Amino acid sequence: MHRRPLGRGRILAAISALVLLVGCVLPWYTAGGDSGLTPITTNAFTDKGIVVFIAALVVLALVSLPYAAGDKPVALDRSLSYAIVSAVAIVAFAWQGLDFIVADPTGLRPDLAPGAWLAGLGLLGLARATWNIARERRI
């Protein structure tokens, strides 16, 4: 059996998806805690951020799908699939961020919301990976 090499774009997509998964677990927003009260933190699992988590899982599935299918080519392993997943995740992330900005923009500081910043970096990496996959030659 001859397996197709993974490629630079798919490696970057897998790494970006792992960064997204870590970012989804960390706090995305922190409110309160100024006057001795316990701060309220939220992560990706509270609202629209769950779409980012699911998108990271879908990207990992897309990367591993050709290897699970064997030697036959898989129709889903195209740049369009990665582009759709990336676009949906970016829209959900931006929408969630807009909700946080409307509520209180100070809760999105990097020290209070490391997960949101890490997820943003993961989404940038995923967008770059999608571009790399689109530029690859098809075999």
Disulfide bonds with the S-S distance in Angstrom:
none
